[in-house]
């Protein structure tokens, strides 16, 4: 057989195995694994390199409405480009339904923004902000049949937070259709109460963002979300878990056999609340929700990754420019932390941070890295085995890594639409040197070689239970 591409001489790793072999690719799919595969139009030398499934980041925000006077820094062009530089081959952004808007209309508009602009593949989650009878009874079930098999509900934020009754109704639709619900678990009323009291006391600097969202706010909401899911008997993903107490709520549910999954993110492994205490508004660069915690919380999140409490590791890439009145420097007259857009960029740095802090430092092995960065995302959200593994028949979505390369993270390496990275100056060991989507190289040796528009949208099936 003649191949389009052969990746030769590398060490292949999946979520379960590590082995030396060549990878034969034809028509965008992996068609052979072995030695002496023969001829190919292109041969890629992967000697002394790791050949891994391309990263799947199942929690990113691109081109999302963010409130009056605030503009998200990344649309689909810059967002998918940056993801590719970070070794990712699929990202899963959120299509936000506005109050009074149909889900179909929201999706139509979101697809229009993505069309022709993506360097890698995308697949949309839905955000349910207006849980009307029309949405829950007609639109959502029909869209699940069309391959939108995951949706997110918020327990906080003005205009997004759903009541417990509304969340139960959304979960009931997921139960009836085999979909999965993602939950942002923070208590909205508690946050509003604390925010008001802080502002009344003159405590408005960015560091008070963390004070307004302490661990009990997240722990309580996590417990409540799990209780609601137990009532309906539906799988849920608690996203961006930041601390031990919330993690232990998930662990207790898992020990009782409930289908409760967890996700954590880089900011909870390497940032702390002290990062929000910079001079002036510098701390705004680190404002996200939930906020970075303390060193004990970092330790807990690593334990969650090691023990399997957290099924996936995502970036929660939510980018805003810093030196911009439409970004982190809130509009004039709104100088309180309340108005700082919640979110930080991270789609390109997610995998290097996990590899360096996890694999290179011995906290996790290479198989778990692959599971947390790719395979479990594909299984959880209905993309496996087309995505998330290196196997005959799978899409040739591959990232080749130099496990020994030492890189100092600087913003210019990331190619996003932001003007900063919260990880500036951090030294990492291990870096993706080639990213390939369906057999076509997108990034090679730090250079963009792929074509805008080559990435497409993926319809999905039901989640695969278990790991």
C-alpha positions, 0 to 999 in steps of 0.5 A: 500500500502507498500512503499519503504520510508515514510518521517514522521512528517515533514512540507512539503513546495512547491512553493504555499503551506505549510502543515503537512503530510507524504510522501510515496515513491515507485520506486523512485516516490512520490505516496502518501501524507497524514497521517497514510500511513502504512508500509515502508521498511525505515521510515525517521523521519522529526519531526521539519524539513522542507521537501522541493523539492530538489534544482535545480541549473540551472547554473553550470560549471563542467569539462569545458575547460577554456583556456591554462594552466587553469583547472577547479576544479570540474568534474562531480564526485566532482561537483555533490557530492558537490551539494548534500551536499548543498541540490541539487538533479539536476544540469544543467551544460554547454556543451561548443562547441569549434570553429570548433567543431560540437555540436554532438561531443561536447555532445558526449565528455561531456556525456562521462565525466559524465557517471558513475560519477554523484551522482545526476541528471544532464541535459545539456545546450548547449553553442553555440560558433560557429554559423555556418549554419550547426550548426544552420540549422541542428544540433541545431534543431535536438538536441532540439528535443532530449531534449536539449531545452536551450542554452547559448550565450555569449556577451563577452570572447575571442572565445565565444562572438557572434556578434549581427547577430549571436545571432539573428540567434541563437534566430531565431532557438529558436523561431522556435523550442520552446527553450529558450536562456540564455544570458551572457550580458557584452559588450566585446569591452568595457571590452577590451578597459577598460582592456587595459587602466588599464594595461597601467596605471599599474593597474593589481591587482585583484580588477581592474577586477571590474573596467574593468567590470563596471555596464554600461558594463552589463546594455548596453549588457542587453538592447541590448540582450533584443532588439534582443530578441524583434526583434525575439519574443523569451524568453530569460534568462539574467543570473547572473544579478548583479545590479539595472541598468541591473535589471531595463532593465529587469523590463521595458521589462517585463512591456511591456509584453516581455518574458524576465527572470532574474537570480541572484546569491549568490555572488551578495547578500553577496559579494562586490567589496571590497572582491577583494581588498585583500592583494597580490592575495587574491582578485582573490578568488572573481573574477567572471563575472559580478563582485560583486558590492556594497551594493546598488547593493545587495539591488537591487538584493534582491528586484529583488528576492522579486518582481519576476523580477528574476525568478531563483536563481542559483550559477553560480558555476565556480570553480578554485583552488586558490593555484594553477598555473592552477587556480586563481594564473595565470601562471607565467608572467601573473600576471594581473587580465586579466588572473585570471580565471573568476568564483567562487565555490558556488553550495553547499552554494547557498541554505544555503545562500538564506535560511539564508539571505532570509527566516531566516531574513524575506526577502522572505517567504518559498514558494518563497524560494522553487520557486527560488531554485527549482520549477521555474528552473524546469518550465523554463527549461522543467523539471516540474512537474517531478522535482521541486515540492512535488506532487504525480507522481513527482520524490522523489527528496527531501531535508530535512532541519533543519531550526534552525541549525546554521552552520559556512561555512568552505570549508571542509563542501562542498566536492568539488574539490576546495581548498577554498570557498569565503564564508569561516567563514560566519554563516548561519541559516538553513541547509540541513540534508538529500538529496534524489534523486529519493527515494534514500538518497545521503547525510545524516547528513553530510555523503555521503551515495549515490552511484557515478553513480546513477545520470543520464542525463535528457532530457527536454521538452519546457519551461512552460510560466509564473510562 
